[in-house]
Amino acid sequence: MEKQWEEMSSDEKQEALFARWMSPKDPQGNDLKFQSPQAQKAYKERITRIKDAIQMKKLPDRVPVFVIPSFFPVYNAGFTPQEAMYDYDKCSMAFKKLVADFAPDAQIGAVAPGPARVYDILDYKLYSWPGHRVSPDQSYQANEGEYMKAYEYDALIDDPSNFFSSTYLPRVFGALEGFKMLPTLTSILEIYGVAFNFIPFGLPPVQATYKALFEAGAEALKWAGAIGACNMEINAAGFPGLWAGFTKAPFDVIGDTLRGTRGVMLDMYRQPDKLIKAMERLTPIMIKMGVGAAKMNGQPAVFIPLHKGADGFMSDEQFKKFYWPTLREVMMGLIAEGAVPNPAAEGKWTTRLEVMQDLPKGKTLWMIDQSDIAKTKKTVGAIGCLYGNVPSALLALGTPQEVKDYVKKCIDVAGKGGGYIVSNGAFFDHAKTENVKAMVEFAKEYGTYK
């Protein structure tokens, strides 16, 4: 009889997630039907190659290679970002074309562009997207702001769920203003006063909010059906999806979308204790978010975009005090449950690398953008698998030979002994097709381990 999940060690849990990733299911829970025996064989070989690189126990047959795009698949297919976000069939076509054109060892699926109609229905304010305050042929952009006020830390710490539902969500979704009028659900206990708590649900603004939610939910379900079918088709062609889901560093939860950059930087000086306490409150929530995605989707890798901890945002001392402790705790929480944290060190993290190697070996996967690849290999790369460092600018402006030369350098420096995967270092929109092809094909040709 198989062990219950709670009785497994972290190593056993990780192996169980890799095993589930190796044997994917369709939406009905049946074994996925591959397009051919060759596609099934290629699928398993790709996962084995990635697993060997991540676990750093033995060399894979060759250096794996990823293509991690933003809207590049859309441009590559001849569509605009607006078309991809409003027409789910076109979005699916673009991402299926990506794997057909380049055949990477893993892909990120067609989820990233997102369903613009859902954002329209909810009047989403945190982002602008193609055709909505952004040109139809450009990517979406974040709208920086203080969506949590400096005096609201206690409300967040006391009850994060209630703060998000009654305060944060109405600020970033114009259609959810009615949530401000709802009672705290934990106050609905017994018959005494129950009716009074339900009065707000009869008010027109609250009912309008729920009507918008139902409409957005129906559209999101339509999008999920189309994109989910696309991703299953890509899997069936032999290309595994890389990520189970995502979570965030607690500092970035506050700094990216609650307080904003200016607000969180001021808080480090004006109310550091409140900031730290709030991050500690968010830490188990972020762990559950990542672990839940890994278990639900049967894949180990959990994406963690890293933003405010990069070089230049804060001093090394502030990084050690404010950023790293709770991020490390989130990563250790994921590792304990068998997941593989995949932090994306966007920008330069060169001065942080020695601090961030304080993790168990063979349990993490790092996306490296502009950090020095040699120093990264000696520090974080000594305990975790690296991928990336091929510059977006090179893919957009360079020549195929320049791309090959750069990939060769990365393999020579970071590929020694395993633990490296060739990839672009940051999400990219524009690139020359021949350069992306050169990155993938040269990695397969040159990156073979003898």
Secondary structure, 3 states (H helix, E strand, C coil): CCCCHHHCCHHHHHHHHHHHHHCCECCCCCECCCCCHHHHHHHHHHHHHHHHHHHCCCCCCECCEECCCCCHHHHHCCCCHHHHHHCHHHHHHHHHHHHHHHCCCEECCCCCCCCHHHHHHHCECCEEEECEEECCCCCCEECCCCCCCHHHHHHHHHCHHHHHHHHHHHHHEHHHHHHHHCCCHHHCCCCCCHHHHHHHHHCHHHHHHHHHHHHHHHHHHHHHHHHHHHHHHHHHCCCCECCCEECCCHHHHHHHHCCHHHHHHHHHHHCHHHHHHHHHHHHHHHHHHHHHHHHHHCCCEEEEEECCCCECCECHHHHHHHHHHHHHHHHHHHHHCCCEEEEEECCCCHHHHHHHCCCCCCCCEEEECCCCHHHHHHCHHHCCEEEECECHHHHHHCCHHHHHHHHHHHHHHHCCCCCEEECECCCCCCCCHHHHHHHHHHHHHHCECC
